Amino acid sequence: MRIGVVPSENADSSLVARIETLLAEETSTIDENARAVLDADSAVVVAVGKSAVTDLVRAGVSVPVLPVDAGAGLESVPAGSIEPAVETLLSNNWTTTERPLLSASVDGEHVADALFDATLVTSEPARISEYAVKAGGKPVAQFRADAVVTATPAGSRGYARDAGGPVVQPDSGVVSVVPVAPFAIHVDNWVLRGPVTLSVERDEDAVVLLADDREVCPVEPHEPVELACDDVFLVPAVSSERSFFEP
């Protein structure tokens, strides 16, 4: 079994070295370039740091990914538990859990996948726009805000939560939609079953789509942005130490 390792740019070098040592007798490929690791036909990949995880998603990963030191949302392996986690991985005695991927389409054209969240936001800081939300083709709300974020259960532990959204249970089949700094005092956030459609309702300031914090493309007024959980991200179940709901 070939094992790939993708360290993020700011990954702890001593942690990466420990992983290299644990894999010393295995066939492995270690590279910051996620596409290069996948092209080496890795059967499973260890991703060190959150940005390594999202780089793999953007590269179109389809094999299981073990997140290490990657923050909340994926029950990632903490640095202090890497040895038993890798030993279990090497034993091949593990199953996988599935995390939904958001597929983002703008005006019917697929533009990105996101593991954590997708956001519409003005391209200029400190500017607001007007957004509309639909679920299953039916109107949900329209509001003015700095941005609107749609989060998977994994992403509901991050930016969406910081914006006041709920933490969504894994395997629930829903996403959270959260206005960011809404202009009105009383604006709801929602837990919705997709597909969810977002749109910009006013031709004022330029708005862009972000997928996992990376800019994807501009979004024109009234151009539908459809977000649907059409695929999954596979995570090896090698540790039961960390709960999804741990802070």
N, C-alpha and C positions, 0 to 999 in steps of 0.2 A: 504494500500500500504506500503510494507516494503521498507525503504530507507537505502541504504548502504552508508557509508562514509569511504573513504580510504585516510588518510593523508600521505603525503610523510614523509620520515625520518626527513627532515629539515623544515617541515611545521611550520608556525607561530602557536604556541600553543594557543594564545589568539583567533586567527581566528577559529581554530578547536573548541574551547570552545563556541564561538558564534554560530557556526553551531549546536553543541550539544544542546544548549539552545533553538534554533529555532525548533529543532526536538523533544523537550522534551515530547510532547504528542503523538508522532508518534512511530510506531514500527520501530526501526532502529538497524543497526549493524555497529559498528565502530571498525575498525581494520586496522593496517598497512599492513596486509597480504591480498592482493587483492583476492587470491583464496578463503580464508575463508569468505570474504564478499559476493562473488558470490555464494558460496555453501550455504549461508543462504537464498537463493532465493530472493535476493533484486530485486525489480521491476525497480529501477533506482538507480544510484550510484553518489554520489558527490565525485569528486577527487580533493584533495587539493594539488596543486603543479604538475609540469610537470612529475616528476618521478612517481607519483601516477597514472597518465593517462597511461604512457607507461607500468607500472606494470599490469594494467588492460588489456591492449592489449595482453601482453604476457600470461596472465591467460585465454585468450579466451573469453573476455567479449562480450555478445550479446545484453545486455540491454542498454538503453540510459545512457550516462555519462555526468554529468554537470562538466566541468572543472572550477576550481576556482583558481585564482592566479597562472595560469599555463603558462603565457607568450603569445607570439604572435602565430598566426596560427589557433587557434580554437575559437577566440573571447571569451576567457575565462572571467568569471565574476571577476572583480577586488574586492579586499578585502572590499573596502568601499561600495560596492553595494550588499553585500551578503544577507542582510535582504530582500529587495524586490525580489531578485532572488529566494530565498528559499520559500518565500510566494507564488510566482507564481507557483513554483514546487509543493507545497502542494495543490494548488487549482485544480491541474490536468487539468488546462485549458491551455494546451500548445501543440505544435506540435514538431516534431524533424527535424533537418537538418542532411544531410548525408555527411560524410567526407570519401574519399576512403582510404582503407587499401592496402598496398603493400604486396602481397604474394611472398615470396622469395623461389625459388627452386634451388637446386644445383644438376646438372647432373640428373634432372628429379625428385628429391626427395624434397618435401616441408620441409623447415627447420625453417621458421620463418615468422611472420607477422610484419609489421612496419607501424605506423601511420604517422611518419614524414619522415624518409629517410632510405635508405639502402646504405652502403658504402663498397667498396673494398679498403683495405689499407694494406701496408706492416706491418708485426707484429713488426718489429724493427723500432723505431723512426728515422726520418731524412733519410730514404732510399726511393728510387723511384723504380717503376716497369713500365712495359708496359701493357696498357689495350686496349681492343677493345670494341666497342659499336655497337650493331645491334638493329634495330627497325622493328618489323614485319618480322623478318628473313632477312632483308636487311642490308648490312654494312653501318654504319654511319661514323665511324672514328676510328683511332688507334693512340695512343699517349703515351708518357712517362710522368709520374706525380707521386706525392706523393700518390694520391688516386683518386678515382672517386666516386661521390655521386649521387644517384638518389633520387629525392625528390617529394613527393606529394605536392599539393597546400599548405597544412598545413605546411609541412617541408620546402617549398620554402622560408618561412619567417625566417628560422634559419641558420643552418650550410651551406646549399647550397648558400644562399644569401651572407654569409660572404666570401665564396669562389669566389664570383663574378657572381653568377647565377641570373636569373630573378625571380621576384615574380610572381607566377602563380595563376590566378584567380580561386577561388573555382568553382566547377561544370563544369570546362572546359574539363574534361576527358583526361587531358594530365599530364605528369610529366616533370620535368626538370632533365637534366643530365649534371653534371658540373665536369670537371677535377679540382683537388685540387693541387695548386702549380705546374702547368705543366712545363716540362723541356724546351719546345720551347717558343718563344716569342709570336707567334700568334697561339693560340689554341681556337677554338670556344667552346661555350656551347650550349645545344640544348633543345628545347621544343618538346617532342615526344609523340605520341600516342602509348601506349603499345600493346603487351608486349615488354619490353626492355630486351635485353640479354647482359650481361657483361662477359668478360673473361680476364684472365691473359695470356699475349702472350709470356712471357719470363720466363725461369726457373732460376731465379736469387735469389731473396729474398722471403721468405715465406709471403703469402698474406692471410688475414682473411676477412670474411664477418661480418660487423656490422649491426645490425638492431636497429634503434633508440638508437645508441651509445653503445649498448651491444654486446659483441663479441658472434657470433653464432657458427662459424666453420671455419677451414682452407679451402682455395680454391686452388686446384692444377692448374698448367698451362693448358690452353685450356679446362678446365672444365666449361661448360656453367652455368651461374647464371641468371636465368630468373626471371624477376620482372614484375608482372601483378597486376592490380587493380581488384581483384576478389571478394572483400567483402567491407563492409562499417562500419564505426564507427558512432553511432548515438549520437547526441548532442541535448538536450532539448533546444528549442528556447524560453528562458525565459527573454531575455533582448535584446534591440536594441541599447544599449548605445555605444557599441564598434564596430568599423568597422574593417573588416578583414585587410584593408590596412593601419590602423593606425600604426605608428612606435612604 
